[in-house]
Amino acid sequence: MIHVAGTNGKGSTISYMLHMLTEAGYKVGSFTSPYIETFNERISVNGVPISDQEMLELVNEVKPYVEKIEQTELGGPTEFEIITTM
C-alpha cells in the first residue's frame, strides 16, 4: 500500500505510479478524492473505475455495519469513512 498525501500533485503522482506499476504487471487499485467526473472514479482497478453494479454491491455489503454503528454512542460514520471502508 502506498499512501500519497500533501497539498499539490497527488493526482499526478497517483496517475504516474498507477501507469508505471500497471505496465510492470501489477494489479493496482486506487482510491482518490475528490472525483473529477463520476463518483465511481474514486475507486478504480488498473485505472478503470468500478462499475455501478460493483458500487451497489459494496454499498449493500457495508450498509448493515453502518446501521449497526449508527445505533451506538459513536453515532454514524461520515461519508468519507463509509467510502473508505468500501
PDB file as gemmi writes it, atoms N, CA and C in Angstrom:
CRYST1    1.000    1.000    1.000  90.00  90.00  90.00 P 1                      
ATOM      1  N   MET A   1       0.848  -1.158   0.000  1.00  0.00           N  
ATOM      2  CA  MET A   1       0.000   0.000   0.000  1.00  0.00           C  
ATOM      3  C   MET A   1       0.902   1.231   0.000  1.00  0.00           C  
ATOM      4  N   ILE A   2       0.548   2.171  -0.826  1.00  0.00           N  
ATOM      5  CA  ILE A   2       1.249   3.451  -0.899  1.00  0.00           C  
ATOM      6  C   ILE A   2       0.223   4.543  -0.644  1.00  0.00           C  
ATOM      7  N   HIS A   3       0.491   5.387   0.342  1.00  0.00           N  
ATOM      8  CA  HIS A   3      -0.414   6.487   0.679  1.00  0.00           C  
ATOM      9  C   HIS A   3       0.218   7.778   0.181  1.00  0.00           C  
ATOM     10  N   VAL A   4      -0.481   8.490  -0.674  1.00  0.00           N  
ATOM     11  CA  VAL A   4       0.017   9.755  -1.214  1.00  0.00           C  
ATOM     12  C   VAL A   4      -0.760  10.881  -0.553  1.00  0.00           C  
ATOM     13  N   ALA A   5      -0.049  11.775   0.122  1.00  0.00           N  
ATOM     14  CA  ALA A   5      -0.692  12.885   0.825  1.00  0.00           C  
ATOM     15  C   ALA A   5       0.048  14.178   0.503  1.00  0.00           C  
ATOM     16  N   GLY A   6      -0.590  15.279   0.805  1.00  0.00           N  
ATOM     17  CA  GLY A   6       0.031  16.572   0.580  1.00  0.00           C  
ATOM     18  C   GLY A   6      -0.954  17.552  -0.015  1.00  0.00           C  
ATOM     19  N   THR A   7      -0.471  18.731  -0.332  1.00  0.00           N  
ATOM     20  CA  THR A   7      -1.334  19.788  -0.833  1.00  0.00           C  
ATOM     21  C   THR A   7      -1.493  19.741  -2.348  1.00  0.00           C  
ATOM     22  N   ASN A   8      -0.400  19.574  -3.058  1.00  0.00           N  
ATOM     23  CA  ASN A   8      -0.438  19.623  -4.524  1.00  0.00           C  
ATOM     24  C   ASN A   8       0.210  18.388  -5.141  1.00  0.00           C  
ATOM     25  N   GLY A   9      -0.293  17.988  -6.300  1.00  0.00           N  
ATOM     26  CA  GLY A   9       0.351  16.944  -7.081  1.00  0.00           C  
ATOM     27  C   GLY A   9      -0.040  15.516  -6.768  1.00  0.00           C  
ATOM     28  N   LYS A  10      -0.996  15.317  -5.878  1.00  0.00           N  
ATOM     29  CA  LYS A  10      -1.388  13.946  -5.512  1.00  0.00           C  
ATOM     30  C   LYS A  10      -1.952  13.189  -6.709  1.00  0.00           C  
ATOM     31  N   GLY A  11      -2.847  13.818  -7.444  1.00  0.00           N  
ATOM     32  CA  GLY A  11      -3.460  13.155  -8.594  1.00  0.00           C  
ATOM     33  C   GLY A  11      -2.440  12.779  -9.646  1.00  0.00           C  
ATOM     34  N   SER A  12      -1.519  13.682  -9.921  1.00  0.00           N  
ATOM     35  CA  SER A  12      -0.473  13.404 -10.911  1.00  0.00           C  
ATOM     36  C   SER A  12       0.442  12.287 -10.432  1.00  0.00           C  
ATOM     37  N   THR A  13       0.788  12.316  -9.162  1.00  0.00           N  
ATOM     38  CA  THR A  13       1.653  11.282  -8.593  1.00  0.00           C  
ATOM     39  C   THR A  13       0.981   9.917  -8.662  1.00  0.00           C  
ATOM     40  N   ILE A  14      -0.296   9.869  -8.295  1.00  0.00           N  
ATOM     41  CA  ILE A  14      -1.037   8.606  -8.341  1.00  0.00           C  
ATOM     42  C   ILE A  14      -1.136   8.104  -9.777  1.00  0.00           C  
ATOM     43  N   SER A  15      -1.430   8.986 -10.706  1.00  0.00           N  
ATOM     44  CA  SER A  15      -1.540   8.601 -12.115  1.00  0.00           C  
ATOM     45  C   SER A  15      -0.219   8.028 -12.626  1.00  0.00           C  
ATOM     46  N   TYR A  16       0.866   8.691 -12.315  1.00  0.00           N  
ATOM     47  CA  TYR A  16       2.193   8.231 -12.738  1.00  0.00           C  
ATOM     48  C   TYR A  16       2.495   6.855 -12.157  1.00  0.00           C  
ATOM     49  N   MET A  17       2.284   6.697 -10.852  1.00  0.00           N  
ATOM     50  CA  MET A  17       2.567   5.424 -10.192  1.00  0.00           C  
ATOM     51  C   MET A  17       1.658   4.315 -10.715  1.00  0.00           C  
ATOM     52  N   LEU A  18       0.379   4.637 -10.922  1.00  0.00           N  
ATOM     53  CA  LEU A  18      -0.575   3.653 -11.421  1.00  0.00           C  
ATOM     54  C   LEU A  18      -0.131   3.113 -12.777  1.00  0.00           C  
ATOM     55  N   HIS A  19       0.225   4.004 -13.691  1.00  0.00           N  
ATOM     56  CA  HIS A  19       0.641   3.573 -15.025  1.00  0.00           C  
ATOM     57  C   HIS A  19       1.963   2.803 -14.982  1.00  0.00           C  
ATOM     58  N   MET A  20       2.886   3.243 -14.154  1.00  0.00           N  
ATOM     59  CA  MET A  20       4.173   2.575 -14.043  1.00  0.00           C  
ATOM     60  C   MET A  20       3.996   1.152 -13.491  1.00  0.00           C  
ATOM     61  N   LEU A  21       3.218   1.011 -12.427  1.00  0.00           N  
ATOM     62  CA  LEU A  21       3.019  -0.303 -11.813  1.00  0.00           C  
ATOM     63  C   LEU A  21       2.179  -1.229 -12.691  1.00  0.00           C  
ATOM     64  N   THR A  22       1.185  -0.670 -13.373  1.00  0.00           N  
ATOM     65  CA  THR A  22       0.361  -1.477 -14.275  1.00  0.00           C  
ATOM     66  C   THR A  22       1.207  -2.021 -15.425  1.00  0.00           C  
ATOM     67  N   GLU A  23       2.057  -1.169 -15.992  1.00  0.00           N  
ATOM     68  CA  GLU A  23       2.945  -1.604 -17.080  1.00  0.00           C  
ATOM     69  C   GLU A  23       3.922  -2.675 -16.610  1.00  0.00           C  
ATOM     70  N   ALA A  24       4.262  -2.655 -15.319  1.00  0.00           N  
ATOM     71  CA  ALA A  24       5.175  -3.659 -14.757  1.00  0.00           C  
ATOM     72  C   ALA A  24       4.445  -4.957 -14.425  1.00  0.00           C  
ATOM     73  N   GLY A  25       3.135  -4.993 -14.679  1.00  0.00           N  
ATOM     74  CA  GLY A  25       2.379  -6.221 -14.478  1.00  0.00           C  
ATOM     75  C   GLY A  25       1.632  -6.333 -13.166  1.00  0.00           C  
ATOM     76  N   TYR A  26       1.638  -5.272 -12.376  1.00  0.00           N  
ATOM     77  CA  TYR A  26       0.927  -5.296 -11.098  1.00  0.00           C  
ATOM     78  C   TYR A  26      -0.545  -4.943 -11.283  1.00  0.00           C  
ATOM     79  N   LYS A  27      -1.379  -5.514 -10.442  1.00  0.00           N  
ATOM     80  CA  LYS A  27      -2.789  -5.116 -10.382  1.00  0.00           C  
ATOM     81  C   LYS A  27      -2.850  -3.982  -9.363  1.00  0.00           C  
ATOM     82  N   VAL A  28      -3.295  -2.813  -9.803  1.00  0.00           N  
ATOM     83  CA  VAL A  28      -3.212  -1.610  -8.980  1.00  0.00           C  
ATOM     84  C   VAL A  28      -4.597  -1.054  -8.690  1.00  0.00           C  
ATOM     85  N   GLY A  29      -4.923  -0.946  -7.427  1.00  0.00           N  
ATOM     86  CA  GLY A  29      -6.162  -0.309  -7.013  1.00  0.00           C  
ATOM     87  C   GLY A  29      -5.862   1.091  -6.518  1.00  0.00           C  
ATOM     88  N   SER A  30      -6.777   2.003  -6.759  1.00  0.00           N  
ATOM     89  CA  SER A  30      -6.583   3.364  -6.247  1.00  0.00           C  
ATOM     90  C   SER A  30      -7.892   3.905  -5.687  1.00  0.00           C  
ATOM     91  N   PHE A  31      -7.740   4.731  -4.680  1.00  0.00           N  
ATOM     92  CA  PHE A  31      -8.863   5.406  -4.036  1.00  0.00           C  
ATOM     93  C   PHE A  31      -8.497   6.874  -3.983  1.00  0.00           C  
ATOM     94  N   THR A  32      -9.230   7.700  -4.699  1.00  0.00           N  
ATOM     95  CA  THR A  32      -8.903   9.122  -4.764  1.00  0.00           C  
ATOM     96  C   THR A  32     -10.107   9.975  -4.392  1.00  0.00           C  
ATOM     97  N   SER A  33      -9.811  11.157  -3.949  1.00  0.00           N  
ATOM     98  CA  SER A  33     -10.853  12.107  -3.579  1.00  0.00           C  
ATOM     99  C   SER A  33     -10.320  13.504  -3.856  1.00  0.00           C  
ATOM    100  N   PRO A  34     -11.098  14.345  -4.450  1.00  0.00           N  
ATOM    101  CA  PRO A  34     -12.453  14.135  -4.936  1.00  0.00           C  
ATOM    102  C   PRO A  34     -12.419  13.502  -6.327  1.00  0.00           C  
ATOM    103  N   TYR A  35     -13.570  13.120  -6.811  1.00  0.00           N  
ATOM    104  CA  TYR A  35     -13.659  12.598  -8.172  1.00  0.00           C  
ATOM    105  C   TYR A  35     -13.733  13.769  -9.147  1.00  0.00           C  
ATOM    106  N   ILE A  36     -13.406  13.503 -10.414  1.00  0.00           N  
ATOM    107  CA  ILE A  36     -13.411  14.554 -11.434  1.00  0.00           C  
ATOM    108  C   ILE A  36     -14.756  14.618 -12.158  1.00  0.00           C  
ATOM    109  N   GLU A  37     -15.213  13.489 -12.689  1.00  0.00           N  
ATOM    110  CA  GLU A  37     -16.452  13.479 -13.462  1.00  0.00           C  
ATOM    111  C   GLU A  37     -17.536  12.607 -12.839  1.00  0.00           C  
ATOM    112  N   THR A  38     -17.180  11.400 -12.417  1.00  0.00           N  
ATOM    113  CA  THR A  38     -18.181  10.494 -11.842  1.00  0.00           C  
ATOM    114  C   THR A  38     -17.704   9.969 -10.499  1.00  0.00           C  
ATOM    115  N   PHE A  39     -18.654   9.696  -9.625  1.00  0.00           N  
ATOM    116  CA  PHE A  39     -18.345   9.229  -8.279  1.00  0.00           C  
ATOM    117  C   PHE A  39     -17.526   7.944  -8.306  1.00  0.00           C  
ATOM    118  N   ASN A  40     -17.811   7.060  -9.267  1.00  0.00           N  
ATOM    119  CA  ASN A  40     -17.138   5.763  -9.341  1.00  0.00           C  
ATOM    120  C   ASN A  40     -15.633   5.884  -9.561  1.00  0.00           C  
ATOM    121  N   GLU A  41     -15.168   7.031 -10.057  1.00  0.00           N  
ATOM    122  CA  GLU A  41     -13.734   7.251 -10.276  1.00  0.00           C  
ATOM    123  C   GLU A  41     -12.936   7.129  -8.991  1.00  0.00           C  
ATOM    124  N   ARG A  42     -13.579   7.350  -7.870  1.00  0.00           N  
ATOM    125  CA  ARG A  42     -12.867   7.326  -6.593  1.00  0.00           C  
ATOM    126  C   ARG A  42     -12.238   5.972  -6.319  1.00  0.00           C  
ATOM    127  N   ILE A  43     -12.874   4.904  -6.803  1.00  0.00           N  
ATOM    128  CA  ILE A  43     -12.371   3.550  -6.587  1.00  0.00           C  
ATOM    129  C   ILE A  43     -12.115   2.939  -7.959  1.00  0.00           C  
ATOM    130  N   SER A  44     -10.858   2.613  -8.250  1.00  0.00           N  
ATOM    131  CA  SER A  44     -10.553   2.040  -9.561  1.00  0.00           C  
ATOM    132  C   SER A  44      -9.518   0.932  -9.439  1.00  0.00           C  
ATOM    133  N   VAL A  45      -9.501   0.063 -10.428  1.00  0.00           N  
ATOM    134  CA  VAL A  45      -8.505  -1.002 -10.528  1.00  0.00           C  
ATOM    135  C   VAL A  45      -7.859  -0.885 -11.903  1.00  0.00           C  
ATOM    136  N   ASN A  46      -6.535  -0.751 -11.889  1.00  0.00           N  
ATOM    137  CA  ASN A  46      -5.766  -0.547 -13.124  1.00  0.00           C  
ATOM    138  C   ASN A  46      -6.302   0.623 -13.944  1.00  0.00           C  
ATOM    139  N   GLY A  47      -6.739   1.661 -13.251  1.00  0.00           N  
ATOM    140  CA  GLY A  47      -7.199   2.879 -13.910  1.00  0.00           C  
ATOM    141  C   GLY A  47      -8.629   2.842 -14.394  1.00  0.00           C  
ATOM    142  N   VAL A  48      -9.328   1.731 -14.174  1.00  0.00           N  
ATOM    143  CA  VAL A  48     -10.711   1.595 -14.622  1.00  0.00           C  
ATOM    144  C   VAL A  48     -11.641   1.743 -13.415  1.00  0.00           C  
ATOM    145  N   PRO A  49     -12.497   2.760 -13.415  1.00  0.00           N  
ATOM    146  CA  PRO A  49     -13.422   2.941 -12.288  1.00  0.00           C  
ATOM    147  C   PRO A  49     -14.326   1.725 -12.117  1.00  0.00           C  
ATOM    148  N   ILE A  50     -14.712   1.458 -10.875  1.00  0.00           N  
ATOM    149  CA  ILE A  50     -15.625   0.348 -10.644  1.00  0.00           C  
ATOM    150  C   ILE A  50     -16.968   0.666 -11.290  1.00  0.00           C  
ATOM    151  N   SER A  51     -17.683  -0.374 -11.638  1.00  0.00           N  
ATOM    152  CA  SER A  51     -18.975  -0.211 -12.310  1.00  0.00           C  
ATOM    153  C   SER A  51     -20.055   0.196 -11.309  1.00  0.00           C  
ATOM    154  N   ASP A  52     -21.182   0.640 -11.832  1.00  0.00           N  
ATOM    155  CA  ASP A  52     -22.324   0.956 -10.972  1.00  0.00           C  
ATOM    156  C   ASP A  52     -22.746  -0.281 -10.185  1.00  0.00           C  
ATOM    157  N   GLN A  53     -22.711  -1.445 -10.826  1.00  0.00           N  
ATOM    158  CA  GLN A  53     -23.097  -2.692 -10.160  1.00  0.00           C  
ATOM    159  C   GLN A  53     -22.136  -3.016  -9.015  1.00  0.00           C  
ATOM    160  N   GLU A  54     -20.837  -2.853  -9.246  1.00  0.00           N  
ATOM    161  CA  GLU A  54     -19.853  -3.097  -8.183  1.00  0.00           C  
ATOM    162  C   GLU A  54     -20.044  -2.112  -7.034  1.00  0.00           C  
ATOM    163  N   MET A  55     -20.342  -0.857  -7.369  1.00  0.00           N  
ATOM    164  CA  MET A  55     -20.589   0.152  -6.338  1.00  0.00           C  
ATOM    165  C   MET A  55     -21.792  -0.245  -5.497  1.00  0.00           C  
ATOM    166  N   LEU A  56     -22.866  -0.670  -6.148  1.00  0.00           N  
ATOM    167  CA  LEU A  56     -24.075  -1.092  -5.448  1.00  0.00           C  
ATOM    168  C   LEU A  56     -23.793  -2.287  -4.540  1.00  0.00           C  
ATOM    169  N   GLU A  57     -23.015  -3.240  -5.019  1.00  0.00           N  
ATOM    170  CA  GLU A  57     -22.663  -4.406  -4.208  1.00  0.00           C  
ATOM    171  C   GLU A  57     -21.880  -3.996  -2.965  1.00  0.00           C  
ATOM    172  N   LEU A  58     -20.947  -3.062  -3.118  1.00  0.00           N  
ATOM    173  CA  LEU A  58     -20.177  -2.580  -1.971  1.00  0.00           C  
ATOM    174  C   LEU A  58     -21.066  -1.848  -0.974  1.00  0.00           C  
ATOM    175  N   VAL A  59     -21.966  -1.013  -1.477  1.00  0.00           N  
ATOM    176  CA  VAL A  59     -22.899  -0.293  -0.600  1.00  0.00           C  
ATOM    177  C   VAL A  59     -23.728  -1.289   0.203  1.00  0.00           C  
ATOM    178  N   ASN A  60     -24.261  -2.296  -0.469  1.00  0.00           N  
ATOM    179  CA  ASN A  60     -25.089  -3.289   0.211  1.00  0.00           C  
ATOM    180  C   ASN A  60     -24.294  -4.115   1.215  1.00  0.00           C  
ATOM    181  N   GLU A  61     -23.008  -4.309   0.953  1.00  0.00           N  
ATOM    182  CA  GLU A  61     -22.161  -5.058   1.882  1.00  0.00           C  
ATOM    183  C   GLU A  61     -21.862  -4.247   3.144  1.00  0.00           C  
ATOM    184  N   VAL A  62     -21.648  -2.958   2.985  1.00  0.00           N  
ATOM    185  CA  VAL A  62     -21.272  -2.095   4.105  1.00  0.00           C  
ATOM    186  C   VAL A  62     -22.490  -1.622   4.906  1.00  0.00           C  
ATOM    187  N   LYS A  63     -23.627  -1.498   4.263  1.00  0.00           N  
ATOM    188  CA  LYS A  63     -24.829  -0.909   4.870  1.00  0.00           C  
ATOM    189  C   LYS A  63     -25.208  -1.505   6.228  1.00  0.00           C  
ATOM    190  N   PRO A  64     -25.247  -2.830   6.413  1.00  0.00           N  
ATOM    191  CA  PRO A  64     -25.634  -3.363   7.725  1.00  0.00           C  
ATOM    192  C   PRO A  64     -24.695  -2.922   8.853  1.00  0.00           C  
ATOM    193  N   TYR A  65     -23.417  -2.795   8.546  1.00  0.00           N  
ATOM    194  CA  TYR A  65     -22.451  -2.362   9.556  1.00  0.00           C  
ATOM    195  C   TYR A  65     -22.649  -0.888   9.906  1.00  0.00           C  
ATOM    196  N   VAL A  66     -22.933  -0.091   8.892  1.00  0.00           N  
ATOM    197  CA  VAL A  66     -23.201   1.334   9.120  1.00  0.00           C  
ATOM    198  C   VAL A  66     -24.422   1.488  10.013  1.00  0.00           C  
ATOM    199  N   GLU A  67     -25.477   0.754   9.710  1.00  0.00           N  
ATOM    200  CA  GLU A  67     -26.709   0.834  10.504  1.00  0.00           C  
ATOM    201  C   GLU A  67     -26.470   0.393  11.940  1.00  0.00           C  
ATOM    202  N   LYS A  68     -25.627  -0.608  12.133  1.00  0.00           N  
ATOM    203  CA  LYS A  68     -25.319  -1.091  13.483  1.00  0.00           C  
ATOM    204  C   LYS A  68     -24.539  -0.035  14.273  1.00  0.00           C  
ATOM    205  N   ILE A  69     -23.561   0.581  13.623  1.00  0.00           N  
ATOM    206  CA  ILE A  69     -22.753   1.613  14.278  1.00  0.00           C  
ATOM    207  C   ILE A  69     -23.603   2.833  14.615  1.00  0.00           C  
ATOM    208  N   GLU A  70     -24.553   3.172  13.750  1.00  0.00           N  
ATOM    209  CA  GLU A  70     -25.416   4.338  13.983  1.00  0.00           C  
ATOM    210  C   GLU A  70     -26.198   4.211  15.286  1.00  0.00           C  
ATOM    211  N   GLN A  71     -26.432   2.991  15.733  1.00  0.00           N  
ATOM    212  CA  GLN A  71     -27.215   2.761  16.943  1.00  0.00           C  
ATOM    213  C   GLN A  71     -26.364   2.779  18.207  1.00  0.00           C  
ATOM    214  N   THR A  72     -25.073   3.007  18.083  1.00  0.00           N  
ATOM    215  CA  THR A  72     -24.193   3.063  19.245  1.00  0.00           C  
ATOM    216  C   THR A  72     -23.983   4.511  19.663  1.00  0.00           C  
ATOM    217  N   GLU A  73     -23.286   4.683  20.781  1.00  0.00           N  
ATOM    218  CA  GLU A  73     -22.985   6.037  21.259  1.00  0.00           C  
ATOM    219  C   GLU A  73     -21.998   6.756  20.338  1.00  0.00           C  
ATOM    220  N   LEU A  74     -21.357   6.015  19.444  1.00  0.00           N  
ATOM    221  CA  LEU A  74     -20.423   6.625  18.498  1.00  0.00           C  
ATOM    222  C   LEU A  74     -21.137   7.418  17.413  1.00  0.00           C  
ATOM    223  N   GLY A  75     -22.376   7.050  17.139  1.00  0.00           N  
ATOM    224  CA  GLY A  75     -23.105   7.681  16.042  1.00  0.00           C  
ATOM    225  C   GLY A  75     -22.647   7.116  14.716  1.00  0.00           C  
ATOM    226  N   GLY A  76     -23.248   7.595  13.651  1.00  0.00           N  
ATOM    227  CA  GLY A  76     -22.944   7.070  12.325  1.00  0.00           C  
ATOM    228  C   GLY A  76     -21.609   7.537  11.793  1.00  0.00           C  
ATOM    229  N   PRO A  77     -21.016   6.730  10.918  1.00  0.00           N  
ATOM    230  CA  PRO A  77     -19.761   7.136  10.283  1.00  0.00           C  
ATOM    231  C   PRO A  77     -20.005   8.240   9.257  1.00  0.00           C  
ATOM    232  N   THR A  78     -18.959   8.963   8.927  1.00  0.00           N  
ATOM    233  CA  THR A  78     -19.057  10.010   7.912  1.00  0.00           C  
ATOM    234  C   THR A  78     -19.097   9.374   6.521  1.00  0.00           C  
ATOM    235  N   GLU A  79     -19.473  10.162   5.530  1.00  0.00           N  
ATOM    236  CA  GLU A  79     -19.483   9.672   4.147  1.00  0.00           C  
ATOM    237  C   GLU A  79     -18.095   9.182   3.749  1.00  0.00           C  
ATOM    238  N   PHE A  80     -17.069   9.940   4.115  1.00  0.00           N  
ATOM    239  CA  PHE A  80     -15.701   9.561   3.772  1.00  0.00           C  
ATOM    240  C   PHE A  80     -15.330   8.225   4.407  1.00  0.00           C  
ATOM    241  N   GLU A  81     -15.706   8.021   5.665  1.00  0.00           N  
ATOM    242  CA  GLU A  81     -15.407   6.758   6.347  1.00  0.00           C  
ATOM    243  C   GLU A  81     -16.106   5.582   5.669  1.00  0.00           C  
ATOM    244  N   ILE A  82     -17.339   5.798   5.247  1.00  0.00           N  
ATOM    245  CA  ILE A  82     -18.085   4.732   4.569  1.00  0.00           C  
ATOM    246  C   ILE A  82     -17.431   4.394   3.231  1.00  0.00           C  
ATOM    247  N   ILE A  83     -17.096   5.408   2.457  1.00  0.00           N  
ATOM    248  CA  ILE A  83     -16.493   5.180   1.139  1.00  0.00           C  
ATOM    249  C   ILE A  83     -15.123   4.521   1.282  1.00  0.00           C  
ATOM    250  N   THR A  84     -14.360   4.933   2.290  1.00  0.00           N  
ATOM    251  CA  THR A  84     -13.052   4.324   2.529  1.00  0.00           C  
ATOM    252  C   THR A  84     -13.205   2.852   2.880  1.00  0.00           C  
ATOM    253  N   THR A  85     -14.221   2.522   3.647  1.00  0.00           N  
ATOM    254  CA  THR A  85     -14.490   1.130   4.016  1.00  0.00           C  
ATOM    255  C   THR A  85     -14.831   0.295   2.796  1.00  0.00           C  
ATOM    256  N   MET A  86     -15.549   0.895   1.868  1.00  0.00           N  
ATOM    257  CA  MET A  86     -15.937   0.174   0.654  1.00  0.00           C  
ATOM    258  C   MET A  86     -14.701  -0.223  -0.119  1.00  0.00           C  
TER     259      MET A  86                                                      
END                                                                             
